[in-house]
Amino acid sequence: MKSVRSQLFSTVGLKLDTDTPMNERARLNTGFLCNYKCEFCYYKDRLMERDSLDVIKSRVDDIFNYGIHQIDLSGGESSVEPNWFNILKYCKEKEMTVSTLTHGGKFCDMEFLKKSKDHGLTEILFSVHGSNPEIHDKITGKKGSFKKIVQAIKNAKELQMVVRVNCTVYDLNHMYLHDEYVELLRELNPLEVNFICLNYDTDNSTFREVQYSEITDSIKICIDLIKDDIKYINVRYVPFCYMEGYERYVVNYYQHIYDVYDWNLAIYNHEIDTTKTYTKEEKLRQSYNAAKHFRMNGYNKSNKCKECKHYFICDGIEKQLPNNEFKPQPGDKIHEVNFYRKGFYET
């Protein structure tokens, strides 16, 4: 594996994109409380932990003071937090646009969803990991979860809310992306689909190793089948060398900075001094520094990567996946972060 010095060099060679609009939304951590038990969960040992309303409000204030007015609620499962409506109300009072990441269990209740919308919720990112009840319920550890999330999405569509979908792809579900999942996506018709290659973080750091080649082949087949039906498609946390011909869809940490529906990395851990006013250029640099931190702490590259044209714009392979093969692609080095994604959200 590459040394830290070499990984650092692969970040120095990046060219900042000052023309493409930056991400302008932030994650609001509402605590780890959740009533599901997804087997790959980052916080599986902390699902009973809550944060106080005052702490959550202080995070809202940080985000607002930093100049971001779009917010994504995330836990845990934010909708099961007893202060759910108080959180929404506080965001609405600040005139913030509010989305939430969810397993959908609460939103299958139309009255609960209507009340949430009345309190300011306008967009929902649903975690749809399985294409049928058997596989989805197994992944979430909750019987009936598939039926609930499908109904929740239908409810949100009926209320004309923005609907997006996350799918964490790994050894239990990738084989269903070829057929069943395609049909499900066509039925649900979300604005965006994010295929997320399994992350090995916190409580998930010792999860069984998954081979990129297995899941990316399935993802590419699915993309071919849905690209005319789904407006935006992203593939997160996968090396470019496994996505040859599909590079436009790849979102590593530096591309993430320009992903308008995802989280601003600079404010992610609330480590920015929000009592100061920053220029656009300063905020861009802060996001680049945060992306550099995530890359260097979570990913490795081999000496082979030096031969690859994606050396600078690619994160590499997660440190917990030492047995995955590097497949360097020859050619002139690409230094522009958005070389493949120029104008991605302009269509």
Salt bridges, closest charged atoms under 4 A:
ASP17 OD2 - LYS342 NZ 3.21
GLU39 OE2 - ARG208 NH2 2.99
GLU49 OE1 - ARG46 NH2 3.00
ASP51 OD2 - ARG59 NH1 2.85
ASP61 OD1 - LYS94 NZ 3.34
ASP62 OD2 - HIS270 ND1 3.38
ASP72 OD1 - ARG25 NH1 3.10
ASP72 OD2 - ARG164 NH2 3.92
GLU77 OE1 - HIS103 NE2 3.74
GLU81 OE2 - ARG50 NH2 2.55
GLU111 OE2 - LYS114 NZ 3.95
GLU123 OE2 - ARG25 NH1 3.00
GLU123 OE2 - ARG164 NE 2.80
ASP171 OD2 - ARG208 NE 2.72
GLU183 OE2 - ARG186 NH1 3.12
GLU187 OE2 - LYS154 NZ 3.35
GLU192 OE1 - ARG164 NH1 2.65
GLU214 OE1 - HIS174 NE2 3.85
ASP217 OD1 - LYS220 NZ 3.86
ASP224 OD1 - LYS227 NZ 3.91
ASP229 OD2 - ARG186 NE 3.21
ASP259 OD2 - ARG236 NH1 2.61
ASP262 OD2 - ARG236 NH2 3.07
ASP262 OD1 - HIS256 NE2 3.32
ASP315 OD1 - ARG295 NE 2.94
